[in-house]
Amino acid sequence: MIDIVPLIYEKLLNAKFFNGVLIFKEAKADESAIIKVENKQQAHKCMTENELSYKVIGAAIEVHRTLGVGLLESAYESALLYELQQLGLDVKTQVFLSTIYKGIKIDKAYKVDMIVENKLIIENKAVRELHSIDYFQTNTYLKLTGLKLALLINFNSPLLKDGIHRIVNKL
């Protein structure tokens, strides 16, 4: 395991791996700092929600650029999963979660499309337009999981940047 001071965490976004070594520029000096890590997943654990969302948005743009519009949501989800795994991110898909209602546990109360690094929810859509219920649903997922950030992505937008929406819970 690595132990890096919080100041260096923000530098991991632009870090590069070379033979299992993480190399990045430190803000206060022009010298490269080198930290030995076991694998990419270790470095991703240090990333903030915002840094993760940056990587996810880049992967979503690549999927949209390659596949275009008009496919089913499942096609985009599979392609996005592939891209995120290529980045070394830990991604869970179609995650059933439970909730508590007045002391009673309700199993499979909701299903989240994707959870990245246990920090970021991705809700994928392939619809003509998003409706308020899509935003409310994603916000509810954030509240029930206690996570801080979600991306609601509509792959059926001609320009993907118009189809990406950040939903925040106490970030």
C-alpha positions as CSV (number, residue, x, y, z in Angstrom):
1,M,0.0,0.0,0.0
2,I,1.1,3.5,-0.6
3,D,0.7,6.4,1.8
4,I,0.6,9.8,0.0
5,V,-0.1,13.1,1.5
6,P,-3.4,14.7,0.4
7,L,-1.7,17.4,-1.6
8,I,-0.3,14.8,-4.0
9,Y,-3.7,13.2,-4.5
10,E,-4.8,15.9,-6.9
11,K,-1.7,15.2,-9.1
12,L,-2.8,11.6,-9.7
13,L,-5.2,12.7,-12.4
14,N,-2.3,13.5,-14.8
15,A,-0.1,10.7,-13.6
16,K,1.4,8.1,-16.0
17,F,2.3,4.5,-15.3
18,F,5.6,3.0,-16.5
19,N,6.4,-0.6,-15.5
20,G,4.4,-0.4,-12.3
21,V,5.8,3.0,-11.3
22,L,3.5,6.1,-11.0
23,I,5.2,9.2,-12.3
24,F,3.8,12.7,-11.9
25,K,4.9,16.4,-11.6
26,E,4.7,17.9,-8.1
27,A,3.2,21.4,-7.9
28,K,5.9,23.1,-5.9
29,A,8.9,21.8,-7.9
30,D,9.7,20.9,-11.5
31,E,11.2,17.6,-10.6
32,S,9.2,14.4,-11.2
33,A,8.1,12.5,-8.1
34,I,8.1,8.8,-8.4
35,I,6.1,6.5,-6.2
36,K,6.1,2.7,-6.4
37,V,2.6,1.2,-6.5
38,E,1.3,-2.3,-6.9
39,N,-1.1,-1.5,-9.7
40,K,-3.4,1.2,-11.2
41,Q,-6.3,0.4,-8.9
42,Q,-4.2,1.5,-5.9
43,A,-3.8,5.0,-7.4
44,H,-7.4,5.2,-8.4
45,K,-8.4,4.7,-4.7
46,C,-6.8,8.0,-4.0
47,M,-8.8,9.9,-6.6
48,T,-11.5,12.3,-5.7
49,E,-15.1,12.1,-7.1
50,N,-14.3,15.0,-9.4
51,E,-11.2,13.3,-10.8
52,L,-13.1,10.1,-11.3
53,S,-15.9,12.0,-13.1
54,Y,-13.3,13.5,-15.4
55,K,-12.0,10.1,-16.5
56,V,-15.6,8.7,-16.8
57,I,-16.7,11.6,-19.0
58,G,-13.6,11.1,-21.2
59,A,-14.5,7.4,-21.6
60,A,-18.2,8.2,-22.3
61,I,-17.1,10.6,-25.0
62,E,-15.0,7.9,-26.6
63,V,-18.0,5.4,-26.5
64,H,-20.3,8.1,-28.0
65,R,-17.7,9.0,-30.7
66,T,-17.3,5.3,-31.7
67,L,-21.0,4.1,-31.4
68,G,-23.0,7.2,-32.2
69,V,-26.6,7.6,-31.2
70,G,-29.6,5.2,-31.6
71,L,-28.5,2.1,-29.7
72,L,-30.0,0.5,-26.6
73,E,-28.8,1.6,-23.2
74,S,-27.2,-1.8,-22.6
75,A,-24.9,-1.4,-25.6
76,Y,-23.6,1.9,-24.2
77,E,-23.2,0.5,-20.8
78,S,-21.2,-2.5,-22.0
79,A,-18.9,-0.2,-24.0
80,L,-18.5,2.2,-21.1
81,L,-17.7,-0.6,-18.8
82,Y,-15.0,-1.8,-21.2
83,E,-13.5,1.7,-21.5
84,L,-13.5,2.2,-17.7
85,Q,-11.9,-1.2,-17.1
86,Q,-9.2,-0.3,-19.7
87,L,-8.4,2.7,-17.4
88,G,-7.9,0.3,-14.5
89,L,-11.0,1.5,-12.6
90,D,-13.1,-0.8,-10.4
91,V,-16.6,-0.8,-11.8
92,K,-19.7,-2.6,-10.6
93,T,-22.7,-2.8,-12.9
94,Q,-26.4,-3.4,-12.3
95,V,-25.9,-3.2,-8.6
96,F,-29.0,-4.1,-6.5
97,L,-29.1,-2.3,-3.2
98,S,-31.3,-2.5,-0.2
99,T,-32.7,0.2,2.0
100,I,-34.3,0.5,5.4
101,Y,-37.9,1.6,5.8
102,K,-39.1,2.2,9.4
103,G,-36.7,-0.4,10.6
104,I,-37.5,-3.0,8.0
105,K,-34.9,-3.9,5.4
106,I,-36.1,-3.9,1.9
107,D,-33.9,-6.0,-0.4
108,K,-33.4,-5.0,-4.0
109,A,-35.1,-1.7,-3.4
110,Y,-33.2,-0.1,-6.3
111,K,-30.7,-0.9,-9.0
112,V,-27.8,1.4,-9.9
113,D,-26.4,1.1,-13.4
114,M,-22.8,1.6,-12.5
115,I,-20.7,2.4,-9.4
116,V,-17.1,3.4,-10.0
117,E,-14.5,2.9,-7.3
118,N,-17.3,2.9,-4.7
119,K,-17.3,6.7,-5.1
120,L,-19.3,7.6,-8.2
121,I,-22.7,6.6,-9.5
122,I,-23.3,6.5,-13.3
123,E,-26.9,6.3,-14.5
124,N,-26.9,5.6,-18.2
125,K,-29.8,6.5,-20.5
126,A,-30.5,6.2,-24.2
127,V,-33.7,8.3,-24.6
128,R,-34.9,11.2,-26.7
129,E,-34.8,13.5,-23.7
130,L,-34.3,13.3,-20.0
131,H,-37.2,14.0,-17.7
132,S,-37.3,15.3,-14.1
133,I,-37.9,11.8,-12.8
134,D,-34.5,10.8,-14.2
135,Y,-32.8,13.5,-12.1
136,F,-34.9,12.7,-9.0
137,Q,-34.1,9.0,-9.3
138,T,-30.4,9.6,-9.6
139,N,-30.5,12.0,-6.6
140,T,-32.3,9.4,-4.6
141,Y,-29.6,6.8,-5.4
142,L,-27.0,9.3,-4.1
143,K,-28.9,9.9,-0.9
144,L,-29.6,6.2,-0.2
145,T,-25.9,5.1,-0.9
146,G,-24.4,8.1,0.9
147,L,-22.2,8.8,-2.1
148,K,-21.5,12.4,-3.2
149,L,-21.5,12.5,-7.0
150,A,-23.4,10.9,-9.8
151,L,-23.3,11.3,-13.6
152,L,-26.6,11.0,-15.5
153,I,-25.5,10.3,-19.1
154,N,-27.9,10.3,-22.0
155,F,-26.1,8.6,-24.9
156,N,-28.9,9.5,-27.3
157,S,-27.8,13.2,-27.5
158,P,-26.2,14.3,-30.8
159,L,-23.5,16.1,-28.7
160,L,-22.7,14.1,-25.7
161,K,-21.7,17.1,-23.7
162,D,-25.3,18.1,-23.7
163,G,-26.3,14.7,-22.4
164,I,-24.0,14.6,-19.4
165,H,-25.4,15.9,-16.1
166,R,-23.6,16.0,-12.7
167,I,-25.8,15.4,-9.7
168,V,-24.3,16.3,-6.3
169,N,-25.1,15.2,-2.8
170,K,-23.1,17.2,-0.2
171,L,-19.9,17.4,-2.3
